[in-house]
Amino acid sequence: MQLRRMLAPGSALALLVAAFAPAAAAAPTALLFQAPMHPVTGQHGAAPFFVSHGGGLHATSTSDNWSGYAATGSTYTSVSTTFVQPAVDCSQGDGYSSFWVGLDGYSSSSVEQTGTEADCSGGQAQYSAWYEMYPANPVTYGNAVYPGDTITETVKYSSNTYTLTLNDKTEGWTKTTSKRESGLARSSAEVIAEAPWSGSVLPLDDFGTVTFDNNTVNGAGLSAANPTGIDMASDSGTPEATTSGLSGNDFSITWDSL
């Protein structure tokens, strides 16, 4: 049991712990979008695209806003992952990061997704959870998220309904949102760490390494979908986040630079 749950609200020790605890959800000054993938040479708002630079069993591509894995080449109805919410190091200045699963966005202009946010603003870390039916605005849940929390995320499609579920096992809450949409491509399914967008791609904050476990696509292990690995780099080619190879259906992403 975490210390904050053992303290009586209003006690002197509880107030002291709260003062030094990482912030939970906080209202951003501008909307942060989790957008479709786009290349290191492109401008946001252009048609989503990727630049291939690899081969082998799992090809790799490079993006200036996505890192992780995307299954493509079929029509997808579900994707899920479990990970431990990483803590962000805010000592290098403001930065932003999100960790999500979704359908679409690799080669289509919509993304149906749910995830968590870990941002550095004014030297302070802020954590939150959300869903987004891009290009519609993201919606932030009011539930608290903290580094070290075990998070499970799932997006499912059936009969023109997208069901987006985020469970914080550590804090003991689940949020499920259903949205009816027709005509979306469902041409990819992905597990992603992203540098969000607000007018342009934002700096990616230092989240260390995040490991995504028990990844599934269409009800089977991620590896069965022969997904494409995605590394993140700036438009000038500076590595920002590197995706590991698959170990079974699991993989990790390591932050490289702000």
Secondary structure, DSSP 8 states (H G I E B T S, - for coil): --HHHHS-TT-HHHHHHHHHS-B-----SS--B------TTS-TTS----EE---SSS-EEEESSEEEEEEESS---EEEEEEE----B-TT--BB-EEEEEES-SSSS-EEEEEEEEEEETTEEEEEEEEEEETS--EE-SS---TT-EEEEEEEEETTEEEEEEEETTTTEEEEEEEE--S----EEEEEEE--BSSSB--B-B--EEEEEEEEETTEEGGGG--EEEEEE-TT--EEEEE---BTTBEEEEE---
